[in-house]
Amino acid sequence: VMFARASSSILRSSLVSSRAFSSGQKFGKVAVLGAAGGIGQPLSMLLKNDSSVSELNLFDIVNTPGVAADLSHISSPSTVRGFVGNDQLAESLKGCDIVVIPAGVPRKPGMTRDDLFNTNAGIVKTLADACAQNCPDACFLIISNPVNSTVPIFAESLKKQGVYNKAKLFGVTTLDVTRARTFVSQLKGCDVNSLDIPVVGGHAGTTIVPILSRNSAGVTFTDEERDALTHRIQFGGDEVVKAKDGAGSATLSMAYAGAQFTLRLLSAMNGASNVVECTFVESTVTDSPFFATPVTLGPNGAETIHPCGNVTEYETKLIQAAVPDLIKSVEKGIKFVKEN
């Protein structure tokens, strides 16, 4: 394919294998729900830039025809279509292999992710119902906050329609890993391209548990460095919300992380082996019904959910503290679907 370009200049080639969509590739149709928003636009651009995406459907309640027209001029093989308004939602989902959902309202200074619950819970439930009816076999990637509750909301909505497959629902926690890698490489001078650090738990504040002791570079930390890094990774989102001063939350870095997870999953669905990513899934690793750990991805979604692995006493305490908070967030999501 003459115009297919490797996207390693944007998404690191060491982590994302970009290749031309070929007739031998089974999966490649992706929908982005919330595609005109702060995360949705740069996320859609990164997906359009990658040759493993064959079709890109962009849905939002406003502005998607313009975003789609703009992105359609990028010289990569995928076709882009825009869908606007709830009457076009069903059509945007038909035949999709992966549905990525950054829809909802962003945080403002002083807000926690949980403050978004009342608005975003309803949005996510509506989208889940549409997915259940139009692409029940797709993989669903949830970015809409609070992820610790929106993933259970999505699961319960699919269960109500009888189409839930726990191997195909993912809370995107990749940004926590991205932050861990970035902050550690900056502090210790190791190569960010090859650095890997598992981040387990959830996707809000102290439920985010970076397993710094298992960083792939083998670097060590003083207790002070460990504490400061852990806090910065847990509250990296607040850092951005504060810096944007009312103009939004982490959108560009979230789009990068969301595209990275999407493309890694797409590569696994099309036969790549040893694709392991941390993601928030239905899990029996802890007492929380949903929990993020490293997960081996494959043609049918989540193939193997790995345990937390070797952790220090410090990390064990963080995990133990996160679990009750996660259980509460999960129960809040389940309760919302039962009552609505």
N, C-alpha and C positions, 0 to 999 in steps of 0.2 A: 504494500500500500504506500504509494509514493509520498503522500503528505503526512503519514503517521509519524509522529515525533515522540521520542522518549521524553517523559516529563521529569527526568531526573534533575533538571535545573530547578524545578519547583518542588517536587516531592522526591526526597533523597532516593537515589537508585539503589542504595544498600538495603532499603526497606520496602520499596515499592517497585515491583517489576512491571514496567509499562511496555505493552507490546501491541502491535496492530491487531484489531479485532479480525479474527479469521473465521472461515466457515466451520473450522473444527471447534470453535469456542461455543459452548452451549448457552452461557449466560452473559448478558450484557445490557439489559434494559433496566434503567434506574429512574425512579421518580423522586423528586425532592418536594416535600410538602412544607410550604412556608418559604418558597424559593425567592420571593421578592424582598425578604427581610435582611437584617444586618448580618446574620450568619448565612442565610440562604443564597444570597447573591455570590459572595466569594466561594462558597462551597460548590455551587453550580458551575462556576468558572473553572475550579480545579478539576471537577469531574469531566467537564467538556474538554479539558486539556489532555485527558488521558485516553489513549487509544483503545483501552480494554472496554470502555463504555461505548456501546453501539447505538443506543437510543437514550435520550435524556428528556424526561417529561417534567416540566416545571409547573407546580400548582401554587396558587396563593389567592387570597380574596381580592387583591388589587395588584396592578402593575406587571403581572407576569408576561403579557404579550410583548411588552417593551424589553423586558429582561431577556426573553427567549429570542427576539429579533436580534438584539445586540450580540448575544453569545453565539447565535447561528452563523455569524460572519467569521468566527475563529476557524482556521484551516486545520481542523482535525476531523476524523471520519464520522463522528456521531451526528445523528440528526437531533435537533432540538425543537420541542413543541411547548407552547405556553397554554396553560389552562387557567381561567380566572372565574372565581365565584363557585359556590357550592353546587350549582347545577352542572358544572363541568368536572367536579371531583371524581366521579365514578369513571369517566372516560380517561382521566389522567392515570388511573391505576391499572387499567386492563393490561394483562400480559407482563406486568413488571416482575423482575427477579429480585430486586432490592428496592425498598422504600425507605428513604432517609427523612427523618422528621425533626426539623429545627423550628417548627411553627410555635407561635406563642409570643408572650410579651417578655422583654428583657428586664433585668434588674436595674434599679436606680440606687444611688447612694443611700445607705441605711437599711436597705432591704436585704433579707435573707432569701435564699432560693425558695424557702417554704412560703414566703409571703406571696409568691407567684401562684401558689396552689389553686386558689379559687378561680382565677382566670384560666390558667393553662390546663387544669384538670378537665374542664368541659371541652376545650379545643381538642385535647388528645383523645378523649372518649369518642367524639364525633368522627375524628379521622380513623380511629380504630374500627368503628362500625363500618365505615366505608371500605376499609381495607379487607375486612372479613367478608364483605359481599362481593368485592371485585378482584382481589388478588390474594386469596387465603393462603396460597402456598409460597408467597414471597418471604424474604427475610426482612424483618422490620428493625430499623436502627433508630433508637429514640435519643434525641438531643434535648428536646423540650424539658426545661426544668420545672419543678424539682424531680430530677431523674429517679431518685430513690422512691418516689411515689408514682411518677408517670409511667414507669415500666410495669409495675403491678396493675395500674389502671388499664393499660393496653392489654395485658394478659387476661384480666377479668372480662374485658369487653369481648375479646376473641373467644373466651370460654363460653360466654353467654350465647354466642352464635355457633358454638360447636366446632370451631376451626383452630383452636389453640395448639401450637406446636412449640414446646419450650426450647427446642433446638434452633428456632428461627427468630427469637426475640432477643434483642441486645440493647442494653443501655450503653451509650457511647461514653466511656470514661477515659478515652485515649488522651484527652487534654491533660489529665493528671499525670500520665506517663511522660507526655511531651514536656511538661513543666519540670518534672523530676530530672529528666535527662538534661534539659537546658541549664537548670540551676546548678546541678552537680558538675557538669562539664565546665561551666564558667568559674566555679569555685576551685576546682581541682586541675583544670587545664587538660582534661582527657578528651579524646575525640568523640564529639557528640554523635557523629554518624554511626559509630559502632557501639556506642554505650546503650545498655539496656538495664532498666530498673523496674521490677514489678511493683505495681501499686494496686493494693487490694481494698476491699470494703465497699464503700458507696461513692457518691459524687456530691458531697456537701461537707464542708468544714472538717470537723474531727472524725467523720466517717471515712474520710480519705486517709488510707494508711500506706505511705511509701515504705517499701522494704529496702531501705538504703543499704543494709548489710549485705544484700545480694546483688549489688551493682556489678555489672559484667567486667568493669575495669579493675575491680579489686581494690579500689581506693578506700581508705579508712577515714574516720571522722572523729574529732573530739566530741565530747558530750554536748558542748556548746554549739558546735557546727551542726551536729545531728538535730538538736532541738530547733535551731533556727531554720534549717532546711525543711524539716518536717512541717513546721508552722507555715513557711512560705509556700510550700506545695499545697497544703490544705486550704490556704486562704489566698492563693494566687489570683482567683477570680475577683476578690475584693480589691486587690491591688489595682486591677484594670478598671473596675467600676469607679473607684476613687479618682484615678487619673483622668478618666473620661468626664468626670464631674457633671453627671446628669445626662450625658449624651449617649449612654448605653453601657453595655457590659462587654465581656470578651467575645468578639465576633470573628475577627480575622484569625486569631490563633485557634479558636474553636472550629472554624471552617477548615483550616489546615488539618487539625486532628480528625475531624469528621470525614474528610476526604480520604485521609490516610487509612482509617479503619474500613471505610467502604471499599477501597481499592484492594486492600489486603483480603477482605472477605471475598470479593469478586475473583481474585486470583485463586483462592482456595476452592471456591465453587467450580472453577474451571480446571481443577486438577493439580494445582501447585501443592507441594507437600511441605510439612513442617511449618505451617503458618500458625503462629501462636501470638495471640493478643490478649491483653487484659480487657475484660468487659463485664458488665453488670448483668448477670443472667440468673434464671431460676437455678438454685444450687442447694446441695445438702452439706456443703463444706462447713457451715456454721449453723446455729439455730435460726439465723435469718433466712426466710424463704428465698430471698434474692441477695446475691453477694457477688462482688467482682473479684475474680482471680484470673491467672493466665488460663486461656481457653484455646485448645487446638481447633482450628476451623477447617471445614472440609466441604465437599459438594452439597451436603445437606444442612449446612450451618454449623452449630456447635457440635464438635465430634467428641472431645474429651474435656471435661471441666477439671482442672488440676487443683489440688489443695494449696494452701498458703505456702507449704514447704518449710524449709528451715528458717526460723525467725528467732530474733534475739528476745530476751526477757522484756526489753523496752517495747519492741514491736508487738509482742504478745499482749501486753497491757493495753496498747492502743486498739488492737483488734477486739479485745474483750469489752472495751468501753464503747466501741462503735456498734457492736451487735444489737444492744437494746434500742439504740436510736434508730437503727435500720429497721428493726421489727416494727417500731411505732410508725415509721414512714410508710412501710409496706401495708400495714393494717389500715392506715388512713386512706391509701389509694383503693384498697379493696372495698372499704366502707362506702367510698364515694360512688363506685359503680353499682353497689347494691341499692343505694338510695336514689340513684338517678336513672 
